[in-house]
Amino acid sequence: MPPVVELQNVTIRYGTRTALQNVSAVFPPGAVGLLGPNGAGKSTMLRALIGFISPSDGTMTVLGLDVARSPLAIRARIGYMPESDGHIPGMNAVSFVAFCGELSGLPRTDAMQRAHEVLFYVGLGEARYRNLETYSTGMKQRIKLAQALVHDPDLLFLDEPTNGMDPKGREEMLGLIVDIVRNKGLNVILSSHLLPDVEHTCEHLVVLDKGVVATQGPIAGLKGTGGSLVELRVKGEAAGFLASLTGAGFLPQATDDDVMRVFVPRGLDPQAIFGLASTHRVQVRHFRASVETLEDVFEKAVGGA
């Protein structure tokens, strides 16, 4: 199937600062995570795809439409949940969401009906007549999702959708995103710096770092590519041992406990770790193969591996 979003050699600058540099990325149908540290360029990319920012170079398409030529047609078919709040003071939830529906082209009656439906869907049905200023942070996140859904879009841009939510609310928000993709059939681009959110909801990944694409592809395919992973526990002075591992091409990673994880690039023999340990008089007490996580993929992409 054709991609829902594609960027080719896109560069965006704010004055002398370059936010995106020669970015080429493909977002297939389904749920795609746009992952990266704060300041990596994720929000800039979403705003550019909506047509709010014009690149100095490159081309972008959304749902087969050229962003430079058809920004209004694109906006009619996408829902955008921004990172920052955009509520209108003095309005209750159902009036606000219905107003957003009208702005998207729905007739007033249809917009009000859809507002009630989506507010119940996101868990705000009982609070839909409350003034928005009385909403908690988690409720405001839900209202932003509701306004993004009210006009029944084909594609959702979700920018940090779990910001400020407590653990229960975050779990419920992620559950809604999964349902939107799997049962409602919508395409989603989820921008986040939280790896668990992306791993829970998405099948594909685009990683940005300092305005460039660090890696992209199916999450399952990105795990375990280019090498293997081992866990080990050592006894003795480990500083020199770790330096030797790095010098030999291995990529040791610290963990929360005393178990060390070491990425072994393709072409290196994991058994060489024992020789380096012996050289530094470090005793290996535990050694076994491990499975890569999304965090490992992210560390290799952003950490310069």
C-alpha distance (Angstrom), angle and dihedral (degrees) to the residues before:
residue distance angle dihedral
M1 . . .
P2 3.81 . .
P3 3.81 117.2 .
V4 3.79 118.7 -95.8
V5 3.82 90.7 -141.5
E6 3.79 131.2 21.3
L7 3.80 132.2 176.4
Q8 3.79 124.1 -168.5
N9 3.80 121.1 -165.6
V10 3.80 93.7 -31.5
T11 3.81 119.1 179.6
I12 3.81 123.0 -177.8
R13 3.78 125.0 -176.8
Y14 3.80 133.9 -172.2
G15 3.79 101.8 -156.7
T16 3.79 105.7 -61.4
R17 3.82 94.0 -13.3
T18 3.81 119.0 91.9
A19 3.82 111.4 -144.7
L20 3.83 97.0 177.2
Q21 3.79 123.2 20.1
N22 3.82 120.7 -160.6
V23 3.81 92.6 -38.0
S24 3.81 119.5 -174.8
A25 3.80 116.0 178.5
V26 3.79 139.6 155.8
F27 3.82 123.9 -149.0
P28 3.82 111.2 -165.1
P29 3.82 123.8 -157.5
G30 3.81 117.3 -74.6
A31 3.79 125.0 37.5
V32 3.80 118.7 -20.4
G33 3.79 124.0 -178.0
L34 3.79 118.3 -139.4
L35 3.77 99.4 -158.0
G36 3.77 132.9 -179.0
P37 3.80 145.6 115.2
N38 3.79 120.0 -74.0
G39 3.79 108.0 -75.1
A40 3.81 94.3 24.7
G41 3.83 92.7 122.4
K42 3.81 101.3 -99.1
S43 3.81 98.0 129.1
T44 3.79 90.7 42.4
M45 3.80 89.7 55.6
L46 3.81 92.7 51.1
R47 3.81 92.9 48.1
A48 3.78 90.3 49.3
L49 3.80 91.9 51.1
I50 3.80 89.6 52.7
G51 3.78 90.0 50.8
F52 3.80 98.6 -111.3
I53 3.82 92.1 117.8
S54 3.80 126.7 38.5
P55 3.81 118.9 -144.0
S56 3.78 120.6 -131.1
D57 3.81 89.6 -138.6
G58 3.79 138.8 13.0
T59 3.80 138.1 35.3
M60 3.81 134.2 -92.8
T61 3.80 132.2 -164.0
V62 3.80 128.4 -168.1
L63 3.82 119.5 -169.3
G64 3.80 88.1 -13.5
L65 3.81 94.0 -54.1
D66 3.80 124.7 117.1
V67 3.81 109.1 -117.1
A68 3.80 93.6 -146.5
R69 3.82 93.0 52.3
S70 3.82 104.1 33.2
P71 3.82 110.7 28.9
L72 3.82 94.9 140.9
A73 3.81 93.3 49.0
I74 3.81 88.6 50.6
R75 3.81 93.7 49.4
A76 3.80 90.1 53.1
R77 3.82 89.1 60.3
I78 3.79 101.8 41.6
G79 3.79 135.0 69.0
Y80 3.79 118.4 -146.0
M81 3.80 124.3 -157.4
P82 3.81 104.0 -172.6
E83 3.78 124.7 -152.6
S84 3.82 93.0 -124.0
D85 3.80 124.5 59.5
G86 3.80 118.4 -98.7
H87 3.78 102.9 -179.8
I88 3.80 123.6 146.7
P89 3.81 112.3 -125.5
G90 3.78 116.4 -120.2
M91 3.81 96.5 25.8
N92 3.77 127.3 112.3
A93 3.80 120.3 -132.9
V94 3.79 99.7 -99.8
S95 3.80 93.2 47.4
F96 3.79 91.4 48.5
V97 3.80 95.2 48.9
A98 3.83 91.5 44.6
F99 3.81 89.3 50.6
C100 3.81 89.5 52.5
G101 3.80 88.2 50.6
E102 3.79 90.8 53.6
L103 3.80 90.4 49.1
S104 3.80 86.9 55.1
G105 3.81 91.0 55.0
L106 3.81 104.0 -93.6
P107 3.81 118.5 139.5
R108 3.82 111.8 -108.9
T109 3.81 95.8 -106.9
D110 3.79 93.3 47.3
A111 3.81 91.1 45.5
M112 3.81 91.9 54.3
Q113 3.80 92.4 47.4
R114 3.80 91.6 49.3
A115 3.82 90.6 46.7
H116 3.80 91.3 58.6
E117 3.81 91.1 46.8
V118 3.79 97.6 50.1
L119 3.81 93.4 43.0
F120 3.79 89.7 56.7
Y121 3.80 88.9 45.6
V122 3.83 93.9 55.0
G123 3.81 92.4 44.7
L124 3.81 100.5 -101.4
G125 3.79 99.3 105.8
E126 3.80 94.6 113.7
A127 3.81 92.2 46.0
R128 3.80 98.7 42.9
Y129 3.82 94.4 110.8
R130 3.79 94.4 49.7
N131 3.78 120.1 106.9
L132 3.81 111.7 -101.5
E133 3.80 92.6 -125.8
T134 3.81 88.8 67.1
Y135 3.81 93.0 57.0
S136 3.80 122.3 109.2
T137 3.80 120.9 -125.9
G138 3.79 91.5 -97.4
M139 3.80 92.1 50.2
K140 3.80 90.6 50.1
Q141 3.80 88.9 54.5
R142 3.81 89.1 53.3
I143 3.80 92.5 49.0
K144 3.81 89.2 53.2
L145 3.80 89.1 53.8
A146 3.81 90.8 47.8
Q147 3.82 93.6 53.8
A148 3.81 89.5 48.3
L149 3.82 90.1 54.8
V150 3.80 101.5 39.7
H151 3.82 97.2 92.8
D152 3.85 93.8 46.3
P153 3.82 98.0 -114.8
D154 3.80 127.5 -164.5
L155 3.81 94.2 -135.4
L156 3.81 133.7 31.2
F157 3.80 126.3 -153.6
L158 3.80 107.8 -159.3
D159 3.82 114.6 -172.3
E160 3.84 111.5 -164.1
P161 3.84 92.8 -32.9
T162 3.83 95.7 -178.4
N163 3.82 97.2 50.1
G164 3.81 111.7 143.6
M165 3.81 95.2 -1.2
D166 3.79 123.2 137.8
P167 3.84 117.6 -120.8
K168 3.81 94.5 -93.9
G169 3.80 93.6 46.8
R170 3.80 91.1 45.7
E171 3.80 91.0 52.6
E172 3.80 90.9 49.5
M173 3.82 92.3 48.5
L174 3.80 91.4 51.4
G175 3.81 89.1 48.2
L176 3.81 89.5 54.2
I177 3.80 90.9 51.2
V178 3.80 91.6 51.1
D179 3.81 90.3 49.3
I180 3.81 91.7 48.3
V181 3.80 90.3 56.3
R182 3.79 102.4 36.9
N183 3.79 102.3 34.7
K184 3.82 105.3 21.4
G185 3.81 94.2 42.1
L186 3.81 96.5 -132.7
N187 3.78 124.0 146.7
V188 3.80 115.1 -123.8
I189 3.79 134.9 -164.3
L190 3.79 107.3 -165.6
S191 3.79 114.7 -163.0
S192 3.79 112.9 -162.1
H193 3.78 145.7 138.8
L194 3.83 89.4 -147.2
L195 3.80 111.4 96.3
P196 3.84 96.2 -163.2
D197 3.82 90.9 56.1
V198 3.80 91.5 54.1
E199 3.79 94.9 42.7
H200 3.82 91.3 50.0
T201 3.80 96.0 50.7
C202 3.81 110.7 23.2
E203 3.79 139.1 69.0
H204 3.81 98.4 -171.4
L205 3.76 131.3 46.0
V206 3.80 140.9 -156.0
V207 3.82 114.1 -172.9
L208 3.80 119.5 -159.4
D209 3.79 123.6 -166.5
K210 3.80 124.7 176.0
G211 3.80 91.2 -17.0
V212 3.80 98.3 -51.2
V213 3.81 133.8 94.1
A214 3.80 107.9 -100.3
T215 3.81 95.1 -177.6
Q216 3.81 140.8 -25.5
G217 3.80 140.1 -175.1
P218 3.82 142.1 85.4
I219 3.80 110.4 -25.2
A220 3.79 91.6 -133.0
G221 3.78 90.2 52.9
L222 3.80 94.4 46.8
K223 3.78 91.3 55.5
G224 3.76 112.4 84.2
T225 3.79 96.8 8.4
G226 3.77 119.2 137.4
G227 3.78 98.8 13.3
S228 3.80 147.1 -15.3
L229 3.78 138.5 -83.7
V230 3.79 130.8 -128.5
E231 3.78 134.2 -174.4
L232 3.78 121.6 -143.6
R233 3.77 140.5 171.5
V234 3.79 118.5 -153.4
K235 3.79 137.2 -168.0
G236 3.78 121.0 -147.5
E237 3.79 137.9 35.7
A238 3.79 103.1 -24.8
A239 3.83 103.2 -178.1
G240 3.81 96.0 86.4
F241 3.80 91.1 40.0
L242 3.83 91.7 54.1
A243 3.78 91.2 48.1
S244 3.81 90.2 52.1
L245 3.81 91.3 49.0
T246 3.79 90.3 53.8
G247 3.79 92.1 44.9
A248 3.79 90.9 52.1
G249 3.82 91.5 53.7
F250 3.81 99.8 -97.9
L251 3.80 119.6 129.8
P252 3.82 111.9 -139.2
Q253 3.80 117.6 -165.4
A254 3.80 125.5 -162.1
T255 3.81 118.1 -129.9
D256 3.79 135.5 -164.2
D257 3.79 92.7 -100.3
D258 3.81 133.8 37.6
V259 3.82 94.1 -79.6
M260 3.80 113.6 103.8
R261 3.81 121.6 -152.0
V262 3.80 117.7 -149.0
F263 3.79 125.0 -169.3
V264 3.81 111.5 -144.2
P265 3.83 111.3 -155.8
R266 3.78 117.9 -139.8
G267 3.81 110.5 -83.4
L268 3.81 95.9 33.8
D269 3.80 122.5 104.1
P270 3.84 113.9 -128.8
Q271 3.82 88.4 -149.0
A272 3.82 88.2 69.0
I273 3.80 86.6 74.6
F274 3.82 89.0 72.8
G275 3.81 91.5 54.3
L276 3.80 91.7 51.8
A277 3.80 90.5 47.5
S278 3.80 90.8 51.8
T279 3.81 91.3 49.5
H280 3.81 90.1 56.1
R281 3.82 93.6 39.8
V282 3.78 91.3 -116.3
Q283 3.78 117.8 148.2
V284 3.82 117.9 -137.3
R285 3.81 106.7 -142.2
H286 3.81 98.6 171.9
F287 3.81 131.1 25.1
R288 3.80 128.4 166.4
A289 3.78 142.1 140.6
S290 3.81 116.0 -93.8
V291 3.80 137.9 -165.3
E292 3.79 122.7 -112.0
T293 3.79 119.2 -116.5
L294 3.78 130.6 -159.0
E295 3.79 86.9 -99.2
D296 3.81 89.1 61.0
V297 3.82 90.4 50.8
F298 3.80 90.1 49.3
E299 3.81 93.7 47.2
K300 3.80 92.0 50.5
A301 3.81 91.7 48.4
V302 3.80 100.3 41.9
G303 3.78 99.4 25.4
G304 3.77 92.3 61.9
A305 3.81 95.9 -106.8
